[in-house]
Amino acid sequence: MDKERRYVTYLAGELRKLGVENVGPSHCTGFEASQVLKEYYKTNYFQIRMGECINL
């Protein structure tokens, strides 16, 4: 996971550079990658569940 963790952390940084302020991964992201995003985005992280609606 160390290599994957570094890659997901890199991607999170790139998303931030693009102006992405919030992330909401779903089950397809996987548990470990979701944890990395949660650590990186902190309060701007939310878990998407099947059938859930978000307001943009």
C-alpha positions in Angstrom: 0.0 0.0 0.0 2.9 2.4 0.5 3.3 3.0 -3.2 -0.5 3.3 -3.6 -0.6 5.7 -0.6 2.0 7.9 -2.1 0.2 7.9 -5.5 -3.2 8.7 -3.9 -1.6 11.5 -1.8 -0.1 12.9 -5.0 -3.5 12.7 -6.8 -5.1 14.5 -3.8 -2.6 17.3 -4.1 -3.2 17.6 -7.9 -7.0 17.7 -7.2 -6.4 20.5 -4.7 -4.2 22.4 -7.3 -7.2 22.1 -9.7 -9.4 23.8 -7.2 -11.2 20.7 -5.9 -12.3 21.7 -2.4 -14.4 18.6 -1.4 -14.1 14.9 -2.2 -16.7 12.2 -1.9 -15.4 8.8 -2.9 -17.6 5.8 -3.2 -17.0 2.1 -2.5 -15.2 1.7 -5.8 -12.3 3.9 -4.5 -11.5 1.2 -1.9 -11.0 1.5 1.8 -7.3 2.4 1.9 -7.4 5.0 -0.8 -10.5 6.5 0.9 -8.6 6.7 4.2 -5.8 8.7 2.4 -8.3 11.1 1.0 -9.9 11.5 4.4 -6.6 12.3 6.0 -5.8 14.8 3.2 -9.1 16.6 2.9 -10.1 16.3 6.6 -13.5 18.1 7.1 -13.9 18.5 3.3 -14.2 14.7 2.9 -17.5 12.9 2.8 -18.4 9.3 2.0 -20.9 8.8 -0.8 -23.3 5.9 -0.3 -25.6 4.3 -2.8 -28.8 6.3 -3.3 -27.4 9.3 -1.5 -28.0 12.8 -3.0 -25.7 15.7 -2.7 -26.6 19.4 -3.3 -24.1 21.3 -5.4 
